[in-house]
């Protein structure tokens, strides 16, 4: 083992952070880039399902909230691309990999948003699951990622609460509105459980990721934590979670729940979910349609710099 | 679109520093790309101060920062390592001396 490797291992052993210009194994760097990029892409693609409803928000209050939320998702994507860039990659390169399908984003965003209750359920379940996943990442061994996660987690709390409050409001409304909430819950419950990734015995990278301190709990642990948190919230809301096997297990001190359909998960991951094609096409179009703005800004900056030199 | 979008790539990187409130130093919070410093400042406001996190922003072109190298960390900082007499705990003062 070289002195550099020893220093890296010792830093991790002491639960200290790895910083951008430190020596790190190539595999650690590559894994961090992949993890941060996938997370950044998820934030950026995640703007689409909810952005779909901005022009049709039921009130000015809900519109302002939804705009702020979607703007936050953009912000989170930017924090994360910035963190990824400290590892020697470039945002344009990562965007290229996203729109050419060579890097992935969270499968949850490949499901459609069919009514306004979906905005509430995404806040409650999808952002709730994201918080479960992300809070431990505030202690990621890679410093820039951990710091971005601290900032993101603070903002996610607003996302979850606005969603739950939206649903509480709808549940106090008409029978049709309550049905919308139940329908949205039925559609998003299982995909939310899939957000934690495959079961531990099918997650070959978990051991290495935990040794590197870039993953702090296993997929199944986090999934259980999410279920335990969410069941009482569903009861309070007055919706039924669509799982007949869901019940409290006194001996385990946790809720038991039914089997996740991992075939569906793999289908969506491989690109055949309901919205994969349109999500990537939309992102690509936005990037290409914005090219002239980036070029114009650059030309303007160059002209001003020349004018300054002359003056 | 190709993978190396040269236009995007040529927007330089700026590092962003925020003063959280009066009385505190500016602290590094992250980075962003912008065509020039003025745009970087505007983007930094949108990106890093959406919830009153700052009362003042600095942006610095990342290329203009000179940094110590982590490879020579030990020799670079070694000169302060053996000067324990710079710390107040180096000096033994009797317990009954007040206010010291």
Boltz contact constraints between the chains, C-beta under 6 A:
constraints:
  - contact:
      token1: [A, 21]
      token2: [B, 70]
      max_distance: 6.0
  - contact:
      token1: [A, 22]
      token2: [B, 70]
      max_distance: 6.0
  - contact:
      token1: [A, 75]
      token2: [B, 47]
      max_distance: 6.0
  - contact:
      token1: [A, 78]
      token2: [B, 47]
      max_distance: 6.0
  - contact:
      token1: [A, 79]
      token2: [B, 30]
      max_distance: 6.0
  - contact:
      token1: [A, 82]
      token2: [B, 30]
      max_distance: 6.0
  - contact:
      token1: [A, 82]
      token2: [B, 31]
      max_distance: 6.0
  - contact:
      token1: [A, 90]
      token2: [B, 9]
      max_distance: 6.0
  - contact:
      token1: [A, 92]
      token2: [B, 5]
      max_distance: 6.0
  - contact:
      token1: [A, 92]
      token2: [B, 8]
      max_distance: 6.0
  - contact:
      token1: [A, 92]
      token2: [B, 9]
      max_distance: 6.0
  - contact:
      token1: [A, 93]
      token2: [B, 3]
      max_distance: 6.0
  - contact:
      token1: [A, 96]
      token2: [B, 3]
      max_distance: 6.0
  - contact:
      token1: [A, 294]
      token2: [B, 7]
      max_distance: 6.0
  - contact:
      token1: [A, 294]
      token2: [B, 8]
      max_distance: 6.0
  - contact:
      token1: [A, 295]
      token2: [B, 7]
      max_distance: 6.0
  - contact:
      token1: [A, 297]
      token2: [B, 35]
      max_distance: 6.0
  - contact:
      token1: [A, 298]
      token2: [B, 35]
      max_distance: 6.0
  - contact:
      token1: [A, 301]
      token2: [B, 35]
      max_distance: 6.0
  - contact:
      token1: [A, 301]
      token2: [B, 36]
      max_distance: 6.0
